[in-house]
Amino acid sequence: MAVAAVFAAVFVSAQICAPSRALADDAANTVIIELKSGKVKIKLLPDKAPKHVERVKKLVSEGFYNGITFHRVIPGFMAQTGDPTGTGTGGSPYPDLPAEFNDVPFKRGTIGAARTMDPNSANSQFFICFADASHLTGQYTVWGEVVDGMQYVDQIAQGEPPAKPDVIVKMYMAADGAGQ
């Protein structure tokens, strides 16, 4: 009888505490991108691309993405950013990452790691798909997906490069609140 009571107490306690742990995990794997038009919420996928997610979190914590332009925005395809030079050829001071191709489909809101023809050349650049791009699945690393605010991504200035490129006003982890 005492064992059953202890088990019940532990089970109920675990059930009550589980949602707060789940919320904490969600916040630890959620990035917010502030654009001039609004906030974009991105769910990170550490189970699919752990090294890429680790890199994104590191760069976000350093404020690397704040003020960086969307240098390549192709209507109906994607918006690319993450290059501090704004040319599409730059990256972070860290080494390139090995490919972590996975089975997550490229569709509207998918976040992929940009790279050169070398599959192991992803660094800091990424792109957000405007529409289905399933031809990229298994060819580029998916590390996140937009879960809220895609209407703001749709408003990013278009062009290669855009005449007046939009910027990431601020990018931060949801767990950090409004960022640093």
ABEGO torsion letter per residue (X at the ends): XAAAAAAAAAAAAAAAAAAAAAAAAAAAABBBBBBAAEBBBBBBBAAABAAAAAAAAAAAAAGAABGBBBABBBBGBBBBBGBAAGAGABBBABBBBBBBBBABBBBBGBBBBBBBABAAABBABBBBBABBAAAABGABBBABBBABGAAAAAABBBEOBBABBBBBABBBBAAAEAEX
